[in-house]
Amino acid sequence: MLFGVDCTGSTSFDRFRFQHLAQIAARLARGIEPERPVYLPVNAVLAGRRSSPKDAKAGLPPLAVHSPIHYQELPELFMDFICSLTGKSPATTGFGSEGALTKTAFNALPPVVDLNNALVSYILTGYAGFTTTAGYVGPHFRVDHDISLLVPEIWCRMQVHEREPHFLIANGFLEKVSDFCMDTRTVLASRLGYRITQLFVDRFLGRVFENPGAVFTEQMLRPEKQDLVQFAEGVDAVVEAQTRVAQQYFEDGSVEAACPPLKALLHIMANGQYEGKGVEDAAVRRLFTREYLMQSDWYADRLRTKQSRDVALWTRHLNALQRFQAGGDSLGRGGVERRLAEARGHLARVSVASYLKELEGGLGADPFSLK
């Protein structure tokens, strides 16, 4: 007899049973033989963003311009990641940019290195840039981390093809946020990418709630309907922060270490264009495709850099083992000889030209050097 999966108050035996049933169900669904292991991969990662409403007294601009769930293609997503703008939260004293991927303050290397590596990995893996909102959705709806807790319940009830951005856009589950004019200026709301629609709520939240429209209302899905002036001011604040952060890469010269798609993005963020092209230009967006990446000289350079560093690594390992052996073999001669043989084998493998073929499709290594 199968039991429910509510583990509240369950014993360790109950939890083991639930885990076992989950593995058996996965094995049956996938047709995995009994002697083979069952892998449960993470196939969706949704980043979170913190939003907060305007606080004139504290000097905080309105940042609650996102709906509960957004999707951004890589150019818009990395504009966000380069800046990593955060609203005020109980754990911080104010809002501001935390720097590239929020890690600038913790990395001894220039942030452009992290960004290069992250962008290459996202392009290679076809990462879908979904993000969820915490704190506030618009100036009037405080959600704290409720959406962060809700989204896994939604995503696990969606089939794999239903999580694909192309499917969601083509079927009206995501709508593109468009630029608009206000007080003679253009508000660059397209930086927000795509957001979920009422159809998304009905279809996918309906698998969790009896009345999904009461959970995500129209004013939450389209925060500008709460206060258009604050919405425009918030988008302006996001764009201004992105511009300010991008300019730092020009001031310290690290823009020259950026890979071509990232360099184009930094120029657009800082100056509004790259070689006369905006972010919507097809030539710019092509830079973020896997096809372009695999054929590019700069990606080939990353693979050659990876090979040279692997050669240096195994040469260092081999020399260390030889020095250890020359100083006296306290581990037993057989053990050192075995390790020496393995090191020579690895060094021989990474030293030949065919090793570059093995590296294709991988991250490679960033050619940046502190020297």
Sequence and secondary structure as in RCSB ss.txt:
>XXXX:A:sequence
MLFGVDCTGSTSFDRFRFQHLAQIAARLARGIEPERPVYLPVNAVLAGRRSSPKDAKAGLPPLAVHSPIHYQELP
ELFMDFICSLTGKSPATTGFGSEGALTKTAFNALPPVVDLNNALVSYILTGYAGFTTTAGYVGPHFRVDHDISLL
VPEIWCRMQVHEREPHFLIANGFLEKVSDFCMDTRTVLASRLGYRITQLFVDRFLGRVFENPGAVFTEQMLRPEK
QDLVQFAEGVDAVVEAQTRVAQQYFEDGSVEAACPPLKALLHIMANGQYEGKGVEDAAVRRLFTREYLMQSDWYA
DRLRTKQSRDVALWTRHLNALQRFQAGGDSLGRGGVERRLAEARGHLARVSVASYLKELEGGLGADPFSLK
>XXXX:A:secstr
       TT  HHHHHHHHHHHHHHHHHHHT  TTS          EEEEE   BTTTTB       SEEEE HH
HHHHHHHH EE   TTSSS EE  GGG GGG SS HHHHHHHHHHHHHHHT  EEEEEEEEETTTEEEETHHHHH
HHHHHTTS GGGG HHHHHHTTSEEE   EEETTEEE GGGG EEE HHHHHHHGGGT SSGGGTS HHHHSGGG
T HHHHHHHHHHHHHHHHHHHHHHHHSSGGGGS HHHHHHHHHHHHS BTTB TT HHHHHTTSHHHHHH HHHH
HHHHHHHHHHHHHHHHHHHHHHHHHHT  TT HHHHHHHHHHHHHHHHHHHSTTHHHHHTTS         
